[in-house]
Amino acid sequence: MKYILQKLYEHHKLTRDEAKRTLTEISQGTYNAVQMASFMTVYQMRGMGLAELEGFRDALLELCVPLDVQGQETVDIVGTGGDQKDTFNISTLAAVVVAGAGYKVTKHGNYGASSAVGSSNVLQTLGYEFTNDGDTLRRQLDEANVCFLHAPLFHPALKEVAGVRRELGVRTFFNLLGPLVNPVQPTHQLYGTSSLEVSRMYQYVMQQSGRRFAIVYALDGYDEISLTGRFKVLTNAGERMLEPEDLGMVRLAKEDLYCGGTAEEAAKIFMNVLNNTSTAAQKAVVMVNAGMAIQCLKPSSSLHGCIIEAEESVESGKALSNFKKVLN
């Protein structure tokens, strides 16, 4: 680690192999908390190189507990997190809505490290029991079209750094890795990022993978389609810039998306959306993200039509019904 840190302090970037080896050693408990914090801090000071991102990703995927979904076509909906916006759990709700619309969803998530309430926080509050047992997760996928993969159960490296991330309380490069290391490596992915630079790196990685993807980047810093302003969408087919008005939607304020500050408040919003009793703003932002995920699965369909599918999932009660099937 001394060699690696010195190299990074001198403004050099790691090769793909060096990045992979270092993260593998972190996962094995080779380094102490101070060394890990110092290593993470480097990436707070400068952007991550593409080779570094690929090396870190290689390590996590090689070490992860795999989940075989037996060739099923699934989608994940996940943001990098760490955007400091304290929004309610939009991507997790979108995942449930997409499942209610009849599509298979393998949702990867974690506790909030730098935000008030992460995906895993709200799911746990609502009674979902995390597991890495393949039979249980495949059964949930068959019966409810959705299962939730709690990252620490699948990634030993994330367990090793969890305490350091929590103590730092700021976004780290692990936020950028999370969306790329779903153990299923689903056939389709909707990513949310809070910077164009990260969007470009994700785009390159996904193009190399051959899988279908959509990457959304809100110009005002949200890691999802926030409807608070313009956003860029990058897909296998190209790029486009959209505004809420282009989708026939009202522009939202940041207050409309606030999670409430606690897991309990976020859980209340979560269930209000599924019960179709949320605010219009809360419903709209979930519908547009769910619609974008459906369009990722069906690229020949219009985004407007996919948003309507998402609305029907909630208004028919199917999203709520499916979600209840996976709760204990």
Order of alpha helices (4+ residues) and beta strands (2+ residues): alpha-alpha-alpha-alpha-beta-alpha-beta-alpha-alpha-beta-alpha-alpha-alpha-beta-alpha-beta-beta-beta-alpha-alpha-alpha-alpha
